């Protein structure tokens, strides 16, 4: 590759990094890190555990954003210097290595640029995901389990912890529903574009005649609540039912009434948790899920009110959002962004970053269009 091409690529990346720096407002981040650092150093910090967790969590997120930017900037400066030296010495091997590093940096800069688009009120939160099988019988239940594995594998690829709260197994195979959390900064903002109806087309492995089957699963993504969230939840509005857990589990999981189901009477929202051995632990986890869903409902009602004031707007972008086709051809396609790939096995193994980035960019464009 000729020298001017390297120069152009580096200048483009430097310009993008400058834009990212302005959007992130690194001076503000450094100032907030300093303030939070003083709070963390206070000897009485942990007297209020809720506040301590908020402070340390916020500090971790900001420090991570700063480190990510400065590390990329250093890598970009270094590769620019290496390319200049390699060109002066006509060192083709060093140029080839630098070209690969420049490609890696380009991908990392693009991912960081997408992160700057996550500026919603709850985008920085962790994510709570619920998957439910839809039309399609046993194939839909199997599809729901495939989607759960897809998201957990994505989290594993990024070293994000996953906490499973509830899994309701179908009779023959797969899952009726599952609820789990992805514990990572900006997990909600990133994964919220996955909300909606997913469709699978394949030759059914459960059909003796080998017929093609279309099945559906619904994905719901809500932000994990924090102590500062105002959720009005009177005790008399929540009905508590306990029952025996089902599905795989240890001795105490399946032999005691440890599973908990909470019903929010005013809204009819029902959540359950059965993956902990203790009834108290399951109730606490179920309460976290219920509050998160109530927060999401509150946001939906506020959005519906704003939409009614704004006038004619597009319908929900989350519905019928992606098709996974395994027969008669191989393709996964997002119906909103038109992003697609011909490698469904990789997608089901967690390779969904391309879909997430395209979805985030698409959503930002849709929001701007709605405002205009």
KAZI-V176819 format. One record per pair of residues at least 12 apart in sequence whose C-alpha atoms are under 6 Angstrom apart, sorted by sequence separation. I is the first residue (numbers start at 0). J is the second residue. If there is no record, write none. Layout:
I_J + I_J
//
This chain:
165_177 + 200_212 + 243_255 + 259_271 + 321_333 + 329_341 + 331_343 + 165_178 + 200_213 + 243_256 + 259_272 + 272_285 + 320_333 + 321_334 + 164_178 + 199_213 + 242_256 + 244_258 + 258_272 + 271_285 + 320_334 + 164_179 + 199_214 + 241_256 + 243_258 + 258_273 + 163_179 + 198_214 + 242_258 + 162_179 + 198_215 + 241_258 + 162_180 + 197_215 + 241_259 + 161_180 + 197_216 + 240_259 + 161_181 + 196_216 + 240_260 + 257_277 + 196_217 + 239_260 + 257_278 + 160_182 + 195_217 + 239_261 + 259_281 + 195_218 + 238_261 + 259_282 + 159_183 + 194_218 + 238_262 + 252_276 + 194_219 + 237_262 + 194_220 + 237_263 + 236_263 + 237_264 + 236_264 + 144_173 + 191_220 + 244_273 + 144_174 + 141_172 + 143_174 + 141_173 + 140_173 + 140_174 + 140_175 + 187_222 + 132_175 + 131_175 + 131_176 + 130_176 + 130_177 + 129_177 + 129_178 + 128_178 + 128_179 + 127_179 + 127_180 + 126_180 + 126_181 + 125_182 + 125_183 + 125_184 + 124_184 + 126_186 + 123_184 + 124_185 + 125_186 + 126_187 + 123_185 + 125_187 + 122_185 + 124_187 + 122_187 + 122_188 + 224_291 + 223_291 + 117_188 + 143_216 + 221_295 + 139_214 + 139_215 + 135_214 + 134_214 + 134_215 + 133_215 + 133_216 + 132_216 + 131_216 + 131_217 + 130_217 + 130_218 + 129_218 + 129_219 + 128_219 + 128_220 + 127_220 + 127_221 + 126_221 + 127_222 + 126_222 + 127_223 + 125_222 + 126_223 + 124_222 + 125_223 + 165_272 + 164_272 + 165_273 + 165_274 + 164_274 + 195_317 + 196_318 + 194_317 + 195_318 + 196_319 + 199_322 + 196_320 + 197_321 + 198_322 + 199_323 + 200_324 + 201_325 + 195_320 + 199_324 + 201_326 + 192_358 + 152_348 + 153_349 + 152_349 + 149_347 + 149_348 + 149_349
//
